[in-house]
Amino acid sequence: MKTIVIIPAYNEEARIGGVIRGIVGLDIGLDIVVVNDGSFDGTCGCAKTEGAAVLNHPINMGYGAALQTGYKYALENGYDIVVQMDGDGQHDPKYIPYMLDASSKEDVDVVIGSRFKQDSGYQAPVLRRLGMIFFGILVTLVTRRKTTDPTSGYQAIRRRVLPFLASEEFPCDYADADLLIMLYYNGFTTAEFPMQMYLNERGKSMHSGIPGNLYYVFKICLSIFLTVVRENLKRGRREKCL
Amino acid sequence: MPLIQKVFFYIVALSIFVLVLNLVRKRQLKESYSWLWIIISVSLFLLISQYSLLTRVSRVLQVTPSIVILFMGVIALLLLVLQLFLINCAQSVQIKNMAQRMALLEEKMDRDRRE
C-alpha cells in the first residue's frame, strides 16, 4: 500500500532533520512530505536535504491548514494511507509500522496514537490534561467509543477519509476533538493505539498563552455543539424524506 | 413630523442611495456588497414617508420615536458589520485554498524539474 507521512512544520529547522531520519530509518518504503507553514528559518532546506518532498505555504496558516495541504497532496498523488505526525520530535516514528498494521488488521479508517490508553508516563501540564479529559469525555459521549486522547496529532488515515479531510468541512482552525466527532457522523471508524509521546522540547504548544488556550476551548466546544446540532438536523430531514 | 426634518432625511436617504449606485456604476463597489446599503437607504425613505408607523411602534414599545430610530440605526450598522465578517470569512477560505494550491503546484514543478 502506497503510504506517505505528512509532517506539518513551522520553524522546526533544529528538529525536522531528526524526525525525517527516524522515518527513513524504518526502511519500509514510506514517502515523506513536509508542509512548511511559512517558516522563516531553514525548515524547508533541512527537509529537502533529508530527501523529503516539501510543500511551502507562502504565509503561515496554522497546523490545520498545513495538514489539509498534506491531505490534498496525498489525494492528488494516489496514496492509500496517510500517517500524520508532528515535526518537533514529540512523535516517535517507531510506532508507524504498528499503526499501519492496526489500520489494516482492525479495518479502521483512522488509527489514533494515544498517550493515555496505557500508562506511558506522559506528563502534560495540569490545565492541558484537564482539557484533554474534558474533551475525551465529550467525544466518548457523542461517538459512544472510548476516547482517551482526543487531541493527538499522530494518526494513520486511510484513503477513503481523505476527500472529507480535503473538503471545506475540515476544521482548519484547530482539528482536534471536534474532528473525531465529524468523522463519526460521516461514517468513518476510529480506534486508539497506545504509544509514548515526548513533551515538546521548547515546552511551547500551538495553544500558548491564556488567550490562546481560552480561544481553543471555546472553539472546540462551539464546533462540537454545532456539529452535533447540524448532524441531528440532517438526520431529521432525511427521516422526514423517507 | 415638521416638513424641514422630512426634507432633510429624504435628502440623506436619497444621497446614500445615489452614492451607493454611483460606486457600483464606477465598479468601486460590487453589486453583491451593495444590496444591504440599498435596503438601508430605501428603509430610511419609507420610514420617513410612513412616520405614523414609527410613532405607533414607539407607542407600543413605550419609548420615544428618536429611540426607535437610534435602535434601528444600530441594527443597520450591526448588519453591515456582520456582512463584512461574512465576506472576510469567505475570503479567508479562498486565500487558504489558493495558498495550498500554490504549494502543491510549486512542489509538482520542482519534481518535474528534477525528473
Interface residues (C-beta under 8 A of the other chain):
Chain A: V33 V35 A53 V54 L55 N56 H57 P58 I59 M61 A65 Q68 T69 K72 Y73 E76 E168 C172
Chain B: V93 K96 A99 Q100 M102 A103 L104 E106 E107 R111
